[in-house]
Amino acid sequence: MSHFSTLILAQAPAPTVKPPPDGLNMMVMMLFFFAMMYLLMIRPQQKRQKELAAQIAATKTGDRVVTSGGIHGIIANVKEKTFVLKVADNVKIEIDKSAVATVLKVAEAGAAESAG
């Protein structure tokens, strides 16, 4: 009987072992995901930052701005690293240029006020 069981076990197919994933496939997948992250998240944010920096560099007295803190005002004076912002009658504050979140030019601000 033991000879019969050995014969049956010898004829059984060998278990198949899956090879580990290829390192090249893993690398290609990681590069694909990084490229998608760059195209969908990083690149648009960099583009927005460049546009805002160009707008801030082009601001002049009389332009309307909104700070990152939500303060709306009109630029009364442009200095090297700061703006003097008029927020109400006889109320002026000095803010850092990096605190500006949105720049509205005079023509855009006038059109927005007349539409509202």
C-alpha positions as CSV (number, residue, x, y, z in Angstrom):
1,M,0.0,0.0,0.0
2,S,2.8,2.4,0.7
3,H,4.2,1.8,-2.7
4,F,0.8,2.7,-4.3
5,S,0.6,6.1,-2.4
6,T,4.1,6.9,-3.5
7,L,3.2,6.2,-7.1
8,I,0.2,8.5,-6.9
9,L,2.2,11.3,-5.2
10,A,4.9,11.0,-7.9
11,Q,2.3,11.5,-10.7
12,A,0.7,14.6,-9.1
13,P,1.5,17.8,-10.9
14,A,4.1,20.0,-9.2
15,P,2.7,23.0,-7.5
16,T,3.2,26.1,-9.6
17,V,5.1,28.9,-8.0
18,K,4.5,32.4,-9.3
19,P,7.7,34.3,-9.9
20,P,8.1,37.6,-7.9
21,P,7.1,40.7,-9.8
22,D,9.8,42.0,-12.2
23,G,11.7,44.9,-10.8
24,L,11.5,46.7,-14.2
25,N,7.6,46.5,-14.2
26,M,7.6,47.9,-10.7
27,M,9.9,50.8,-11.7
28,V,7.8,51.6,-14.8
29,M,4.6,51.7,-12.6
30,M,6.2,54.0,-10.1
31,L,7.4,56.4,-12.9
32,F,4.0,56.4,-14.4
33,F,2.3,57.4,-11.1
34,F,4.9,60.1,-10.5
35,A,4.3,61.5,-13.9
36,M,0.6,61.6,-13.3
37,M,1.0,63.3,-10.0
38,Y,3.3,65.9,-11.6
39,L,0.9,66.6,-14.5
40,L,-2.3,66.7,-12.3
41,M,-1.1,68.4,-9.2
42,I,2.4,69.9,-9.2
43,R,2.5,71.6,-12.6
44,P,-0.8,73.5,-12.4
45,Q,0.2,74.8,-8.9
46,Q,3.5,76.1,-10.1
47,K,1.8,77.8,-13.1
48,R,-0.6,79.6,-10.7
49,Q,2.2,80.7,-8.5
50,K,4.1,82.1,-11.4
51,E,1.0,84.0,-12.6
52,L,0.4,85.5,-9.2
53,A,4.1,86.5,-8.9
54,A,3.9,88.3,-12.2
55,Q,0.6,90.0,-11.2
56,I,2.2,91.2,-7.9
57,A,5.3,92.5,-9.7
58,A,3.0,94.4,-12.1
59,T,0.8,96.0,-9.4
60,K,0.7,99.8,-9.1
61,T,-1.0,102.4,-7.1
62,G,-4.8,102.2,-7.4
63,D,-5.0,98.4,-8.0
64,R,-7.4,96.4,-5.8
65,V,-6.0,93.4,-4.0
66,V,-7.2,90.8,-1.6
67,T,-4.7,89.5,1.0
68,S,-4.4,85.9,2.1
69,G,-6.1,87.0,5.4
70,G,-9.2,88.2,3.4
71,I,-8.5,91.9,3.6
72,H,-9.7,93.9,0.6
73,G,-8.1,97.1,-0.2
74,I,-6.6,99.5,-2.7
75,I,-2.8,99.9,-3.1
76,A,-1.9,103.4,-1.9
77,N,1.9,103.0,-2.2
78,V,4.3,100.4,-3.6
79,K,7.5,99.8,-1.7
80,E,10.3,97.3,-2.4
81,K,9.0,94.5,-0.3
82,T,5.6,95.8,1.0
83,F,2.5,97.6,-0.1
84,V,0.6,100.3,1.8
85,L,-3.0,99.3,1.5
86,K,-6.0,101.6,1.9
87,V,-8.7,99.5,3.5
88,A,-11.1,102.4,4.5
89,D,-11.2,106.2,4.6
90,N,-8.1,107.4,6.5
91,V,-7.1,103.7,7.3
92,K,-4.0,102.4,5.7
93,I,-2.0,99.3,6.6
94,E,1.3,98.1,5.4
95,I,1.4,94.5,4.2
96,D,4.1,92.2,2.8
97,K,3.9,91.5,-0.9
98,S,3.8,87.8,-0.2
99,A,0.5,88.3,1.7
100,V,-1.4,89.2,-1.5
101,A,-3.6,86.3,-2.7
102,T,-5.5,88.0,-5.6
103,V,-4.8,91.1,-7.7
104,L,-7.7,92.9,-9.4
105,K,-6.7,95.6,-11.8
106,V,-8.6,98.9,-11.8
107,A,-10.6,98.0,-14.9
108,E,-11.6,94.6,-13.5
109,A,-12.5,96.0,-10.1
110,G,-14.7,98.7,-11.7
111,A,-16.5,96.2,-13.9
112,A,-17.1,93.9,-10.9
113,E,-18.5,96.7,-8.8
114,S,-20.9,97.8,-11.5
115,A,-22.1,94.3,-12.2
116,G,-22.8,93.7,-8.5
